[in-house]
Amino acid sequence: MEKAVEGGGPHSHTHKKVMVAIDENECSYHALMWVLHNLKESIGDSPLVIFTAQPSPYRSNIFPASLGTARLYCPVSAAPELIKNVQEQNKKASSALLEKAKIICASKGVNAETISGVGDAKQAICDAVQKLNITLLVLGDRGIGRIRRGFSRECEQPLPS
């Protein structure tokens, strides 16, 4: 389904600044392929922005401990070396994901710019959209990846127009 974009219809020759937010989910791949197939002409010479959000390693983890029939939950703070290790692993995973997407774009003749954020996926995506003045944000719509978890509820703040 195509929708008209401010400043022109779906076949307008104005170039859009498009961002595809991806995660490890298969639907992110389909969203990227949809953009490359349907919006290649409207992107023009602007690079396609590919974004992924790394989860924050600073969240407290909660581990259940069984005490007979009752359960006790206690937050545990991670050691600094564990946090550093988690950050490195998240960075490697994000880099690999973005590199794969960039290779796919290059194979379709589209110049891509990759960006990674850290923290809550919904907030990181919204921040990137505002910071980069994105015209069109594309997300995969099925699955349970970080993006869907972030956008599964209605956004508290609408994306900028």
N, C-alpha and C positions, 0 to 999 in steps of 0.2 A: 504494500500500500504506500503510495507516495503522497506526501503532504507538501503544500506550497510553503516556501521559506520566505521570510520577510525580504523584500527587495527583488523578488522574482518567483516564478513558478518552479516546478520540479525540473524543468528543462532549461532554466535560465542559464545564461553564460557567465554569470558572476561566480567567482571562485569562492568556495567555502573553506574555512579552516575547520577540518574534521579531526576528531579524536576518537579512537577506538580504545576502550578500556578492556584489558584482557586479564584473565587469570588462568589457572591450570585446567579449567573446565573446557570440554569440547565445544560448548556453545560460544565461547570466545573466539575459537577458530572460525566457526560459521559466521559470526558477526564480522570478523575481519574479511573473510572471503566475500560476504555480501557487499561490503564497502568497496572492495577492489573490483567487483563485477558491476555494481550499480552506480557508483559515484566517481569512478575514475576520471571521467570527463569534467565533472564539476569541481574536483579538487584542483585541477590545473597544475600549475607549477609549484603550488604550495606543498610542503611536505605533509604527508599524513602523520598525525601525531599518534603514537602507540604508547599507551600508559598502563602500568601495572602498579599495584599497591602492595608493599611488603607489610606483613603484620608487625606490630610493635612488640619487641622482645621484653618490654618493661612491665607487661601485665603480670599481676600476681596469678599464680596457678593455684587451683584448689584441688586437693587430693582427699578423697573420702577415706575414712578409717573406720573399720567395723568394730563396734564394741558390743558384742552379743547381738541383741535385736535392734539396738539404737545405732545410728550413724552420727559420727562427729566430723565436721568439716573444718579444716584449718588452713588459712592461706599461708603459703610458703614463698618467701622471696628467694629468687634465684641468685646464685653466686655470680660475682662479676665475670669470671671466666666463662661461665655457662651463657650469660647474656651475650658476651662477645662472640662465642661460638654460634649461637642462634642467629645473631646479626649477619655473620659471615655466610652461613648457610642460606638465609633468606636472600642475601645479596646475590649469591651464586645462582639460586633458583630463578630470581627475577631477571638476572642478566641472560640466562639461557633462554627463558621464555621470550624476552624482548628480541634477542638475536634471531631466534627461529622466526618470529613475526617479521623482522626486517628482511630476512632472506626470502620469505614468501612474497613480500611487497616488491623486492627487487626483481624477482622472477616474473612479476606481472607488469614491470616497467614503472612502478610507483616509488618515488622517493619517500622514505620514512624517517621520522625523527622519534627516537625512543626516550621515554621519561619514566622514572620510577619514583614513587612516593612511599612514605612510611607512615603507618598508623591505620586507623579505621578506613576501610576501602571507600565507603560512601563519602566521608569527609575529605579524604585525599583526592578523590575524583572531582568533587565540587570545587575544591581549592584550585586544582589544576585548570579546570574549565574557566574559572574567573581569572586566574593569573595569565593564562595564555590567550584569552579572548576567543575561545572556541565557539564556532558558529553552530556546529552539529556534533553531538555526543552519541556514539553508538555503543550499545551494550548487548551481550548475549542475553536471551530471555528465559532459558531453562537451565536446570541443573542446580547444584548446591555449592558452587564455588564461592570464593570470598566476595565477589561482586554481588552475587544474588543475595548472600546473607546481609550485605551492607544496604542493599536497596529493596529488601524483601518487604519492609514496611514503607509506608508512604513517607516521602521526604518531609522533614520538618520545614526546610527552607527550599523554595523552588529554585531551579537552576536559573542563572541570569539570562535575560533575553537580549 
